[in-house]
């Protein structure tokens, strides 16, 4: 069994339980919770606490015309157009024994594309939020990303392998949230490649001009 050392802070889990997370971050946090019994229990606790708080609220009377307005609004909703069912696009291959997180099951994941020597990436498109900035990175053993910081926040879930960014080692199952207070350079451990799922809010701010060019290609 994989030992997980790095988990989302309570703010991410509370927001996930309350349905307040944006699509991209929610996808990455969901991927972590799927494989982490500790965080699944924390999310269940948050959901139960939210339900208990709702029970303590005083009942409030609706306006007399509230039901009529609601029924009228329902009657005025146009019938949804039924899009043709398209066959799902096969996802790019993963190392043997590693499965795609269930949170990606309805997402489109493009083929692996070259990013640099020993580095590949793939765009993840969410069907309900195509503008969400979510992608996968596949970095070879011993390779490193350029040093960088963040204009807002980047969430990362390690799907395979491990890396060290000077703060800690992040291995399969681990989660990381990095913002503008952190400047780091993830280095993949020797012996195996590392595959990560990431959501970026804002921009990844690379130190070097060439790195910034490659980052703009990916949408970092």
C-alpha positions in Angstrom: 0.0 0.0 0.0 1.3 3.5 -0.9 2.1 5.7 2.0 0.8 9.2 1.4 2.7 12.0 3.3 1.3 15.2 1.7 -2.4 16.0 1.8 -4.6 19.0 0.8 -5.1 21.5 3.6 -8.6 21.7 5.2 -9.5 24.7 3.1 -9.3 22.7 -0.1 -11.3 19.7 1.4 -14.0 22.0 3.0 -14.4 23.8 -0.4 -14.6 20.4 -2.2 -17.2 19.1 0.2 -19.3 22.3 -0.1 -19.1 22.3 -3.9 -17.3 25.7 -3.9 -14.1 24.7 -5.8 -13.5 25.7 -9.4 -13.5 22.8 -11.9 -9.8 22.5 -12.3 -8.8 22.5 -8.7 -11.7 20.2 -7.8 -10.5 17.7 -10.4 -7.0 17.5 -8.8 -8.3 17.4 -5.2 -10.8 14.7 -6.2 -7.9 12.6 -7.7 -6.1 12.8 -4.4 -9.2 12.0 -2.3 -9.9 9.0 -4.5 -6.7 7.3 -3.5 -6.4 8.6 0.1 -8.5 7.0 2.8 -7.5 9.7 5.3 -8.8 12.6 3.1 -11.9 10.7 2.1 -12.8 10.5 5.8 -12.0 14.2 6.3 -14.4 15.1 3.3 -17.1 12.9 4.8 -16.7 14.7 8.1 -16.9 18.1 6.4 -20.1 17.0 4.6 -21.6 15.7 7.8 -20.7 18.9 9.6 -22.3 21.0 6.8 -25.5 18.9 7.1 -25.6 19.3 10.8 -25.2 23.1 10.5 -28.1 23.2 8.1 -30.3 21.4 10.6 -29.6 24.2 13.1 -31.0 26.9 10.9 -34.4 28.4 11.7 -37.1 27.6 9.2 -38.0 30.6 7.0 -41.3 31.1 5.2 -41.3 31.5 1.5 -43.0 34.4 -0.2 -46.6 33.4 -1.2 -45.8 33.6 -4.9 -42.5 31.7 -4.7 -44.0 28.3 -5.8 -45.8 29.9 -8.8 -42.7 31.7 -9.9 -40.6 28.6 -9.7 -43.1 26.5 -11.7 -43.4 29.3 -14.3 -39.6 29.4 -14.6 -39.5 25.6 -15.1 -42.1 25.9 -17.8 -40.0 28.5 -19.6 -36.8 26.5 -19.7 -36.1 25.5 -23.3 -35.7 21.8 -24.0 -32.1 20.8 -24.1 -30.6 20.0 -27.4 -29.3 16.4 -27.5 -25.8 16.3 -28.8 -24.7 13.2 -30.8 -22.9 10.7 -28.7 -19.3 10.7 -29.6 -17.0 7.7 -28.8 -14.6 8.5 -26.0 -11.1 9.3 -27.1 -8.5 6.8 -25.7 -6.3 8.3 -23.1 -2.5 8.1 -23.6 -0.7 5.2 -22.0 0.5 5.1 -18.4 3.1 2.8 -16.9 1.9 -0.7 -16.1 -0.1 -1.0 -12.9 -1.2 2.7 -12.9 -4.8 3.6 -13.6 -6.2 6.9 -14.6 -8.1 8.6 -11.7 -11.8 8.2 -11.9 -12.2 12.0 -11.8 -10.7 12.1 -15.3 -13.1 9.5 -16.7 -15.2 12.0 -18.7 -12.3 14.3 -19.6 -10.5 14.4 -22.9 -6.7 13.7 -22.5 -4.6 14.4 -25.6 -1.6 12.3 -26.6 1.7 13.0 -24.9 3.6 15.9 -26.6 7.2 16.8 -26.4 8.1 19.6 -24.0 11.9 19.2 -23.7 14.5 16.4 -23.5 12.9 13.7 -21.3 9.8 15.8 -20.8 6.3 15.4 -22.2 2.9 17.0 -21.4 -0.7 16.4 -22.2 -3.7 18.8 -22.1 -6.7 17.7 -20.0 -10.1 19.1 -21.2 -13.0 19.1 -18.8 -16.3 18.6 -20.6 -18.2 21.0 -18.4 -15.4 23.6 -18.2 -13.1 23.5 -21.3 -11.4 26.7 -20.2 -10.0 25.1 -17.0 -6.2 25.0 -17.1 -5.4 21.3 -16.3 -2.6 19.3 -17.7 -0.3 16.3 -17.1 3.4 16.4 -17.0 5.6 13.3 -17.6 9.2 13.9 -16.6 12.0 11.4 -17.1 14.1 10.0 -14.2 16.7 12.5 -13.1 15.2 15.4 -15.1 14.0 18.6 -13.6 11.6 21.4 -14.4 13.0 25.0 -14.5 13.0 27.0 -11.3 9.7 28.9 -11.0 7.1 30.5 -8.7 3.4 31.2 -9.3 1.2 34.3 -9.8 -1.6 32.5 -8.0 -1.8 28.8 -7.2 -0.9 25.5 -8.7 -2.3 22.2 -7.4 -0.4 19.0 -8.2 -1.2 15.3 -7.6 1.5 12.8 -8.1 0.2 9.8 -10.1 3.5 7.9 -10.5 7.1 8.2 -9.5 8.5 11.0 -7.2 10.3 14.3 -7.2 12.0 16.6 -4.7 11.6 20.4 -5.0 13.9 21.5 -2.2 11.1 21.6 0.4 10.2 17.9 0.5 9.9 14.7 -1.5 6.5 14.2 -3.2 5.8 10.6 -4.2 2.9 8.6 -5.7 -0.3 9.7 -4.1 1.0 13.0 -2.6 -0.6 16.4 -3.1 1.0 19.8 -3.3 -0.3 23.3 -3.4 2.2 26.0 -4.4 1.7 29.8 -4.6 3.7 32.9 -5.0 5.4 32.4 -1.6 7.2 29.3 -3.0 10.1 29.3 -5.6 11.1 25.8 -6.4 12.6 23.5 -8.9 11.1 20.0 -9.0 13.7 17.3 -9.6 12.6 13.8 -10.5 14.3 11.0 -8.5 16.6 8.6 -10.4 15.3 5.2 -11.4 11.8 6.1 -12.6 9.9 8.8 -14.5 7.3 11.0 -12.7 3.8 11.7 -13.9 1.7 14.5 -12.3 -1.7 15.9 -12.7 -1.8 19.7 -12.2 -4.3 22.6 -12.2 -3.0 26.1 -12.5 -4.8 29.3 -11.5 -2.9 32.2 -12.9 0.5 31.6 -14.4 3.6 29.6 -13.6 6.4 32.2 -13.5 9.6 30.6 -14.8 13.0 32.2 -14.2 14.5 31.8 -17.7 13.4 33.1 -21.0 13.5 29.7 -22.8 11.5 28.1 -19.9 8.9 30.9 -20.1 8.6 30.2 -23.9 7.9 26.5 -23.2 5.6 27.4 -20.4 3.5 29.6 -22.7 3.2 26.7 -25.2 1.7 24.5 -22.5 -0.5 27.2 -21.0 1.4 27.4 -17.7 
